[in-house]
């Protein structure tokens, strides 16, 4: 590891998918690191590459995925160089993952108990110990009547409970890093509130690091220490949460903020970002956001901007990183 | 509310669904269970207004919408469309109203024929409802596609070739094709990215102004509802618990459930984080409904009377109604 305080370091990651004789460039030179115990959020809209980046960390990408460049280091281990046996030791036990839809992510023909037991493979436990631990996990995530429910199947749980069950299963492996891919997106607002508070509590109590993927800035606000904003496979802005919300500097981040209805009390009209995301097979040679950016110049269309460090720890991928210096973010510090 | 302003008047509407019984239940003569999806709902939708219906999954808002548009037959109560009683209209009687009442769904893909080009989908609809003659169809289709902000090339494509936001625009165009007066939008932006959501919301607002539409907007997203609505109705387990203008609901809500919904939404200020969720657990089942207020088991302010007597809808200030014992002191005095 370059820094012993880090749990994960990703350098210049590129992920491509072949498609109709071209290559879809899903992740383009993504670099970031996570300190132990922090929550890092990846925020962006559909197709921006956040899920692909997360899956790459666990080597969960489909067989067609190509990683032409990049390095992923988890606790001194080079993830991309591991063989199947080594990966199996990491998945579930070191790095766990929870997904958006428990119905498709969990096994419908195994009981919750059996799915928790899968996480115990490799640990020496008696049958009684396994059952006690499984019940304890369900109780820990707030599922009432865990003794009975541990023998049930996923379909017998309601939406919020399924999400909790999925979290319990993921945590049973005692991972140090939890990757949460849109864990609250499909949930009602009251259940989302419960899951956010639960994940925050678990993170504190278990000393876990969390890589959170979401499109909801509200969830970012309530869970993340740092945020990376992604667009068309690039990280376009990175900062700690307070700074990003107070002083966003990339025009796309501003676009996301202004698209939040009712973001402040004054009845400001919703500013929709005109146009749509570029097709990943034909990414422009310059800045991917150029066509939709109110500050676009010829230079933006011609050359890809670098990441500029605007202030310590705050980065923006823009040729004009100070273009939003006067912009009033969501909060005032 | 003046009578002439009202387009849709719903009075004491009920829609229950029977729960499928196992053969053992039939043999043992166990009592029949029902899902009380719509349980005595009364409300009015004015001409030219956007009324939002907000509540969580399973509260009955979609069932209410479908009953209102007569996709289901109501069990009890009345639905008046522009003073005409359409509650038990037969199919042939409803066809005149089908042009006036249209619906936009969360996932338009499932209602667009995947084997027909967009222009053919519109043409079929326009000719079926006799909106225009065959010679006028082309012009009307071009008008429609422009109104929803899609390029002309879209007409030659199949539904599968579009993104979520574009399909939603097609869904809206489809609804507009028949020149409706009233549109029910059932979670139209819930599946969309935030910037596309903003585009569609702005589109709906513009079309509402241009066409003078009334819209029943169903959503679980309070921020979206606050932005787009004139009035808001909050639903819980088949009942409306509070109804008022958007500013009444958001600035001085009354019902404890409304408060829970509003405060559960994640705060956009990272400095304001709390450890405890606003409310625990799930809403109880709409099948075994206990007496009293539906919300009492999870309500922070519940008192004795809440578990026994169902609260009535009371007008707390002009246009702002709430069904909660907290505000009905005389009742409590009687109970004691």
Interface residues (C-beta under 8 A of the other chain):
Chain A: X45 X46 X142 X144 X158 X159 X160 X161 X188 X189 X190 X191 X192 X193 X194 X196 X197 X200 X201 X215 X216 X217 X218 X219 X221 X222 X224 X241 X242 X245 X255 X256 X258 X259 X260 X261 X262 X263 X269 X270 X271 X272 X273 X276 X330 X331
Chain B: X56 X57 X163 X164 X165 X193 X194 X195 X196 X197 X198 X199 X201 X202 X220 X221 X222 X223 X224 X226 X227 X228 X260 X261 X264 X265 X266 X267 X268 X269 X270 X271 X273 X274 X275 X276 X277 X278 X279 X280 X281 X282
